[in-house]
Amino acid sequence: VLTQHHSLLVILYGSTFFFSNYGPNTTTFMLPSLTFSPECRSTLNGISAASGKAGALIGSIMFEPVARKYGDGTVMLLCAF
């Protein structure tokens, strides 16, 4: 159906992109201004961003070995916490 209606595909894709980025991107820029004091805001925002990226890297690297050893269900349960 979407291959015949290109405008519907563009609207669906655009709205999906908008709503998936609206919340996370808003909180990315709002939380540091509410959480950290102005004197150290940019430094602590950078440390928080780096910590999040390091956690994502560790999770990505460890996903497959842990899934092989303990099974997919256990890994999904761990990812939920």
Helices and strands as residue ranges (DSSP letters): H 6-35, H 41-70, H 72-80
